């Protein structure tokens, strides 16, 4: 009797397990429990099929599973933390392929930011408020990233308006990469008078009738002359400025940047960033490019830069990405407002060739400034010549900007195995571009659809902070709509991208330039857990709502670096 009872119980137990054999086998195969499980969401994976999933599990900084809520149960353990997304959308962490974030971050806390203002009056009020907080004689700096077309007034301020807002403070107002406006106190502090000579490649504008200074420093030679004389942050204040700047990028969903280090970023600053990795203060993945300075031998400076890299601890969080953006003097073609093309001299081409050969020998990548197709063609002549003798197969070569790329140039870039990184600079300059370039060229700028159809790597970014607005959401909107910041439809709709295509350019596309497309840029098993929970559904909100999207939770390598609203409790110190 007892034997019969035992057999009956055993049979019942076996029968109850029949429906759970698969789940039981999976539980045995799970190597570890997850650290985080994000449930009940809309996970935009950007995998090969553009699948949208429900949940994702993260362990030791890596995505270990993507699927349904039920499929995540096997990863749930006693120490696993779960986040109920409440149906919210998750996207891969955004990657700006071309930005000057360290340059901006060093002085972030001491400068004013007009990127989100919609009236000039609000900007002048901001300057007036700063004048009440700062001691008399202290500089007030607005560091760029805005344009008058974003204001209801549709105009730039005057020297008199800056004087009224801050009569006892020198004021410096950056206007993209084209000019700066100074108030009377600033002119006096710098000793600039109506008799002062113009600096090389720049001009102190004077009134046509009176000869009096208007306050405008026109051209890079003039505004750089002024900006270099303004007192800037110490290392201690720079550290906090970098933290706050990167946190602002986290708020907008950025987790990685292709960071261009120009003259104002030195090895000392890179040491500072490196130490911020050690202390946990670095909250974006910084892939940085170094460039020669304005003086000295370019090749010697690049060689010295490589030696300096040996003294830095590099990782997926902080890493040397290559050289950029003007590798030899005389090969750069200005900013987006440039009208005339340049002819690169034989001497400049020879210097550029030396830099490319140096990159080829060392297997280093490089990211080139080429606003115009004319410039790209001349650079390609040199690169193709070097490539025939010394293959550049180990280098990731990027052409940045290239607003007027022709199909012929795009094909040459493809054949070389290089890519194009486009930036949203035209957001701010589209209306003036119509006057400078004409309608046909402007409506095709940049030819996004043509680039994508060619099958070349296409990355996205902003070129912020001086010549572009740093918001990736605004940039995504620009890629999709072709509109200026004033709301004017500029680009031919046939050249616009779909929302998924734009998001791919801002993630997987940008990851290609640093050789990281297999590590990040999509929500797939085995990739770094760089995730962003949005405050709206990027795929379905109206186009006009895309610029207002922002992160409610930003995760980098399984670490939450930004949390707000319903997820604020997850914010780590």
C-alpha positions in Angstrom: 0.0 0.0 0.0 2.8 2.4 1.0 4.6 1.6 -2.2 1.5 2.4 -4.3 1.1 5.7 -2.5 4.7 6.6 -3.2 4.4 5.7 -6.9 1.2 7.8 -7.2 2.8 10.9 -5.6 5.9 10.5 -7.8 3.7 10.2 -10.9 1.8 13.3 -9.9 5.0 15.3 -9.4 6.3 14.3 -12.8 3.0 15.2 -14.4 3.1 18.7 -12.9 6.6 19.3 -14.3 5.8 18.4 -17.9 4.8 22.0 -18.7 7.9 23.5 -17.0 10.7 21.4 -18.4 11.9 24.1 -20.8 11.8 26.8 -18.1 13.6 24.4 -15.6 16.3 23.7 -18.2 16.8 27.4 -18.8 17.1 28.1 -15.1 19.9 25.6 -14.8 21.7 27.1 -17.7 21.6 30.7 -16.4 25.2 31.3 -15.2 24.3 34.2 -12.8 21.5 36.3 -11.8 21.1 39.8 -13.3 22.0 43.0 -11.5 19.1 44.9 -13.2 16.0 43.9 -15.0 14.0 46.6 -16.8 10.4 45.3 -17.3 7.1 46.4 -18.9 8.6 48.7 -21.5 9.0 49.3 -25.2 12.7 48.4 -25.9 13.8 49.8 -29.3 16.6 47.3 -29.9 17.9 48.5 -33.3 18.9 44.9 -34.0 19.0 43.6 -37.6 15.2 43.3 -37.7 14.6 46.6 -35.7 12.7 44.5 -33.2 10.8 46.1 -30.3 11.0 44.0 -27.1 9.4 44.2 -23.6 12.3 43.8 -21.2 16.0 43.7 -20.8 18.4 42.2 -18.2 21.8 43.6 -17.3 24.7 41.8 -15.5 28.1 43.3 -14.8 27.6 46.1 -17.2 26.6 44.0 -20.1 23.2 43.2 -21.6 22.5 39.4 -20.9 19.0 39.1 -22.2 16.3 40.9 -24.2 12.8 39.7 -24.6 9.5 39.4 -22.7 8.9 40.0 -19.0 8.4 36.3 -18.6 11.7 35.5 -20.2 13.5 37.7 -17.8 12.3 35.6 -14.8 15.3 33.3 -15.1 17.6 36.2 -14.5 15.8 37.4 -11.3 17.7 36.6 -8.1 17.7 37.7 -4.5 19.9 40.7 -5.2 18.5 41.7 -8.6 16.9 45.2 -8.8 13.9 45.5 -11.0 12.6 48.7 -12.7 9.1 48.8 -13.9 9.2 51.0 -16.9 5.4 51.5 -17.0 5.3 51.1 -20.7 8.0 53.7 -21.4 10.3 53.6 -24.4 14.0 52.5 -24.0 16.5 53.4 -26.7 20.2 52.5 -26.9 22.4 55.2 -25.4 22.9 58.1 -28.0 26.4 58.7 -29.4 27.5 62.1 -30.7 30.1 61.3 -33.3 31.5 64.9 -33.4 31.3 67.2 -30.4 33.6 69.5 -28.5 32.3 68.5 -25.0 35.6 68.8 -23.1 36.2 72.3 -24.6 32.8 73.4 -23.3 32.9 71.5 -20.0 36.1 73.2 -18.8 34.3 76.5 -18.4 30.7 75.2 -18.2 29.8 76.6 -14.8 31.2 80.1 -15.5 29.5 80.6 -18.8 25.8 81.3 -19.8 23.9 79.0 -22.1 21.3 80.3 -24.6 20.6 77.1 -26.4 17.0 76.7 -25.1 16.0 80.3 -25.0 13.3 81.5 -27.4 13.5 85.3 -27.0 16.4 87.7 -27.1 14.8 89.5 -24.1 15.2 86.4 -22.0 18.9 86.2 -22.9 19.5 89.9 -22.0 17.7 89.2 -18.7 20.0 86.3 -18.1 23.0 88.6 -18.6 21.5 91.2 -16.2 20.9 88.6 -13.6 24.5 87.4 -13.8 25.7 90.9 -13.5 24.0 91.1 -10.1 25.5 87.9 -8.9 29.1 88.4 -10.1 31.5 91.0 -8.7 32.0 94.1 -10.9 34.7 93.6 -13.5 34.0 89.9 -13.8 33.5 88.6 -17.3 30.1 87.3 -18.4 30.4 84.9 -21.3 27.8 83.4 -23.6 29.7 80.6 -25.3 27.6 80.0 -28.5 25.3 77.2 -29.7 22.4 79.6 -30.5 21.3 81.8 -33.4 18.9 84.8 -33.7 16.5 82.7 -35.8 15.5 80.9 -32.6 14.3 84.1 -31.0 10.9 85.7 -31.5 12.7 89.0 -32.2 14.6 87.4 -35.1 17.6 89.6 -34.6 21.0 89.8 -32.8 21.5 92.1 -29.8 23.5 95.4 -30.0 26.4 96.6 -28.0 24.1 99.2 -26.3 21.8 96.4 -25.1 24.7 94.5 -23.6 25.8 97.8 -21.9 22.4 98.3 -20.4 22.2 94.7 -19.2 25.7 94.7 -17.6 27.3 98.2 -17.5 30.0 97.2 -15.0 30.9 93.8 -16.4 32.7 92.9 -19.6 30.4 90.8 -21.7 31.5 88.4 -24.5 28.7 86.9 -26.7 29.7 84.1 -29.1 27.9 83.9 -32.4 28.6 80.5 -33.8 32.1 80.3 -35.3 31.6 83.5 -37.1 31.8 86.4 -34.7 31.5 87.7 -31.1 29.8 90.8 -29.7 31.5 92.7 -26.9 30.0 95.4 -24.7 31.8 98.7 -23.9 33.3 97.3 -20.6 34.8 94.4 -22.6 36.4 96.7 -25.2 37.8 98.8 -22.4 39.1 95.8 -20.5 40.9 94.6 -23.6 42.2 98.0 -24.7 40.4 97.9 -28.0 39.6 101.3 -29.5 38.6 102.7 -32.8 42.3 103.1 -33.6 43.2 99.5 -32.8 44.4 97.5 -35.8 42.4 94.5 -36.9 43.8 91.2 -36.0 45.0 88.8 -38.7 42.0 87.0 -40.4 39.5 89.1 -38.5 38.0 92.5 -38.1 36.7 94.8 -35.3 33.6 96.2 -37.0 33.2 100.0 -37.2 30.1 102.0 -38.0 30.3 103.1 -41.6 29.4 106.7 -40.8 31.0 107.5 -37.4 33.9 105.0 -37.4 32.8 104.0 -33.9 33.3 100.3 -32.8 30.0 98.4 -33.0 31.3 95.8 -30.6 31.3 93.0 -33.2 34.5 91.0 -33.6 34.1 89.4 -37.1 35.9 86.3 -38.2 37.8 83.6 -36.3 40.9 85.7 -36.1 39.0 88.5 -34.2 36.9 86.5 -31.8 39.7 84.1 -31.0 42.0 87.0 -30.3 39.4 88.2 -27.7 38.3 84.9 -26.2 41.9 83.9 -25.5 42.3 86.9 -23.3 39.4 86.1 -21.1 40.3 84.4 -17.7 39.2 80.8 -17.8 38.6 78.1 -15.2 41.2 76.6 -12.9 41.6 72.8 -12.8 39.5 72.6 -9.7 36.6 74.5 -11.2 37.1 72.8 -14.5 36.5 69.4 -12.9 33.1 70.4 -11.6 32.3 72.1 -14.8 33.0 68.9 -16.7 30.8 66.9 -14.3 27.9 69.3 -14.8 28.3 69.5 -18.6 28.4 65.7 -18.9 25.4 65.4 -16.6 23.5 67.7 -18.9 24.4 65.4 -21.8 23.1 62.4 -19.8 19.8 64.2 -19.2 19.4 64.3 -23.0 20.3 60.6 -23.5 23.9 60.8 -24.5 26.1 58.0 -23.3 29.1 58.3 -25.6 30.9 61.1 -27.5 33.5 61.5 -30.2 35.2 64.3 -28.4 37.4 66.7 -30.5 40.2 68.1 -28.4 41.4 71.3 -30.1 44.0 73.9 -28.8 42.2 74.6 -25.5 42.4 71.0 -24.4 45.8 70.0 -23.2 47.4 66.8 -21.9 46.7 68.1 -18.3 43.0 68.2 -19.1 43.1 64.6 -20.4 44.9 63.6 -17.2 42.0 65.3 -15.3 39.4 63.3 -17.4 41.4 60.1 -16.8 41.3 60.7 -13.0 37.5 61.3 -13.2 37.3 57.7 -14.5 39.1 56.5 -11.4 36.8 58.4 -9.1 33.6 57.5 -10.9 32.9 61.2 -11.9 33.0 60.5 -15.7 29.4 59.8 -16.8 29.9 59.6 -20.6 32.2 57.4 -22.6 34.8 59.8 -24.0 36.4 58.7 -27.3 38.8 61.6 -27.9 40.6 62.9 -31.0 43.8 65.0 -30.7 44.9 67.6 -33.1 48.0 69.7 -33.8 48.1 73.2 -32.3 48.2 76.4 -34.4 52.0 76.6 -34.1 54.9 74.1 -34.5 55.4 71.1 -36.7 52.2 69.1 -37.1 53.8 65.7 -37.4 56.0 66.3 -34.4 53.0 67.2 -32.3 51.1 64.1 -33.4 54.1 61.9 -32.5 54.3 63.6 -29.1 50.6 63.1 -28.6 51.0 59.3 -29.1 53.7 59.3 -26.5 51.4 61.1 -24.1 48.7 58.4 -24.6 51.1 55.9 -22.9 50.7 57.7 -19.6 46.9 57.4 -19.6 44.8 54.5 -18.4 42.4 53.8 -21.2 39.2 51.8 -21.3 35.8 51.7 -22.8 35.0 54.7 -20.7 38.0 56.9 -21.8 39.9 56.1 -24.9 42.1 57.7 -27.6 40.1 57.5 -30.8 42.6 59.0 -33.3 43.5 62.3 -34.9 41.1 65.1 -35.8 40.1 67.4 -37.2 42.5 69.6 -39.2 45.8 67.6 -39.4 47.7 70.1 -41.3 47.4 73.9 -41.4 45.9 75.1 -44.6 43.6 72.1 -45.1 40.6 73.4 -43.1 37.7 75.2 -44.8 36.0 77.2 -42.1 32.5 76.7 -40.7 29.1 76.0 -42.2 28.7 79.7 -43.3 31.8 79.4 -45.5 31.0 80.5 -49.1 34.3 80.3 -51.0 36.0 77.0 -51.5 39.7 76.7 -50.6 42.6 75.5 -52.7 45.0 73.5 -50.6 48.6 74.4 -51.4 51.2 71.9 -52.3 53.0 72.5 -49.0 49.8 71.9 -47.0 49.1 68.7 -49.0 52.6 67.5 -48.3 52.1 68.1 -44.5 48.8 66.4 -44.7 50.3 63.4 -46.5 52.9 63.0 -43.8 50.1 62.9 -41.2 48.1 60.3 -43.1 51.3 58.2 -43.6 51.9 58.4 -39.9 48.3 57.2 -39.2 48.7 54.4 -41.7 51.9 53.1 -40.2 50.5 53.1 -36.7 47.0 52.0 -37.6 45.5 55.2 -36.1 42.1 56.4 -37.1 41.4 60.0 -38.1 38.3 62.2 -38.3 38.6 65.1 -40.8 37.0 68.5 -41.0 35.5 69.0 -44.4 32.7 71.5 -44.6 32.6 71.4 -48.4 32.7 68.8 -51.1 35.6 70.8 -52.7 37.7 70.3 -49.7 36.9 66.6 -49.3 37.9 65.9 -52.9 41.3 67.5 -52.3 41.8 65.5 -49.1 40.7 62.3 -50.8 43.4 62.8 -53.5 46.1 62.6 -50.9 44.4 59.8 -48.8 43.9 57.6 -51.9 47.5 58.1 -53.0 48.7 57.0 -49.5 46.3 54.1 -49.4 47.7 52.7 -52.7 51.2 52.5 -51.2 50.4 52.0 -47.5 46.9 50.5 -46.9 44.7 52.2 -44.4 42.7 49.1 -43.6 43.4 49.4 -39.9 42.2 53.0 -39.7 38.6 54.2 -39.3 38.5 57.3 -41.5 35.7 59.8 -41.0 34.7 63.0 -42.9 32.9 65.4 -40.7 30.2 67.9 -41.8 30.3 67.6 -45.7 27.0 69.5 -46.1 27.2 69.6 -49.9 28.6 66.1 -50.6 28.2 65.0 -54.2 27.4 61.4 -55.3 30.9 61.2 -56.8 32.6 62.1 -53.6 30.3 59.8 -51.6 31.3 57.0 -53.9 35.0 57.7 -53.4 34.5 57.7 -49.6 32.7 54.4 -49.9 35.5 52.8 -52.0 38.0 54.0 -49.4 36.1 52.2 -46.7 35.5 55.5 -44.9 32.4 57.1 -43.4 30.6 60.5 -43.1 29.6 62.1 -39.8 26.9 64.7 -40.3 26.1 67.4 -37.7 23.0 69.5 -37.1 24.8 72.8 -37.6 22.3 73.8 -40.3 19.6 73.9 -37.7 21.0 77.3 -36.8 22.2 78.6 -40.1 19.6 77.2 -42.7 18.0 80.6 -43.4 21.4 82.3 -44.0 22.5 79.3 -46.0 19.7 80.0 -48.5 21.3 83.4 -49.1 24.9 82.1 -49.2 24.4 78.9 -51.1 21.2 79.3 -53.1 18.1 77.1 -52.8 19.3 74.1 -54.8 22.4 73.4 -52.6 20.7 74.3 -49.3 17.7 72.0 -50.0 20.1 69.1 -50.5 22.2 69.8 -47.5 23.3 67.4 -46.3 22.2 64.7 -48.8 21.3 62.2 -46.1 19.3 59.8 -48.2 22.0 59.7 -50.9 24.6 58.9 -48.3 22.5 56.2 -46.7 21.6 54.6 -50.1 25.3 54.4 -50.9 25.8 52.0 -48.0 28.5 54.0 -46.3 28.8 54.3 -42.5 26.7 57.4 -41.5 27.1 58.9 -38.1 25.3 61.8 -36.5 26.1 64.6 -34.1 26.0 68.3 -33.4 29.5 69.9 -33.6 28.4 71.6 -30.3 29.0 73.7 -28.3 30.1 76.8 -30.1 28.8 76.2 -33.6 25.9 73.9 -32.8 23.1 73.2 -30.3 24.2 70.2 -28.2 20.8 68.6 -28.0 20.7 65.2 -29.6 16.9 65.2 -29.6 16.9 68.5 -31.6 19.4 66.9 -34.0 17.2 63.8 -34.4 14.3 66.1 -35.2 16.4 67.9 -37.8 17.5 64.6 -39.4 13.8 63.5 -39.7 12.2 66.8 -40.7 14.9 68.9 -42.4 13.6 72.0 -40.5 15.6 74.9 -39.1 15.3 75.9 -35.5 12.8 78.5 -36.6 10.6 75.8 -37.9 11.2 76.5 -41.5 11.2 73.4 -43.8 14.5 73.7 -45.6 15.8 70.3 -46.7 14.1 68.4 -49.6 11.9 65.8 -47.8 13.3 63.2 -50.2 16.7 63.6 -48.4 15.2 63.2 -44.9 15.6 60.0 -42.8 13.0 57.9 -41.1 13.0 57.9 -37.3 14.6 54.5 -37.1 17.3 55.5 -39.7 18.0 58.7 -37.7 18.3 56.8 -34.5 20.6 54.3 -36.1 22.9 57.1 -37.3 23.0 58.4 -33.7 23.9 55.0 -32.2 25.3 52.2 -34.4 26.4 54.7 -37.1 28.3 56.9 -34.7 29.8 53.8 -33.0 31.4 52.7 -36.3 33.8 55.7 -36.3 35.6 54.5 -33.1 35.3 50.8 -34.0 32.7 50.1 -31.4 29.7 49.0 -33.4 30.0 45.4 -32.0 30.1 46.8 -28.5 27.4 49.4 -28.3 24.8 51.2 -30.3 22.0 48.7 -30.0 20.2 46.7 -27.3 21.4 43.2 -27.9 22.9 40.4 -25.8 26.6 40.8 -25.2 26.7 44.6 -25.8 27.5 47.2 -23.2 24.4 48.2 -21.1 24.1 51.8 -22.3 20.4 52.4 -22.1 18.1 55.4 -22.0 14.5 55.5 -20.7 12.6 58.4 -22.4 9.8 60.6 -21.2 7.9 59.9 -24.4 7.8 57.4 -27.2 10.3 58.5 -29.9 8.7 56.3 -32.5 5.1 57.6 -32.1 5.1 61.1 -30.7 4.4 63.9 -33.1 7.4 65.2 -34.9 7.2 68.5 -33.1 7.5 66.7 -29.8 10.8 65.0 -30.6 13.0 68.0 -29.5 11.3 68.0 -26.1 12.2 64.4 -25.4 14.7 63.7 -22.7 15.9 61.0 -20.4 14.2 59.9 -17.2 17.0 57.3 -16.6 20.4 57.0 -18.3 22.5 53.9 -17.7 26.1 53.5 -18.8 27.6 50.0 -18.5 24.9 49.0 -16.0 25.5 52.1 -13.9 22.8 54.7 -13.5 24.3 58.1 -14.2 21.1 60.1 -14.4 17.6 59.5 -13.0 14.6 61.8 -12.7 10.9 61.8 -12.2 9.5 58.4 -11.4 13.0 56.9 -11.3 14.7 59.6 -9.2 15.2 57.1 -6.4 17.7 55.3 -8.5 20.0 58.3 -8.8 23.4 57.4 -7.5 25.7 59.9 -5.8 
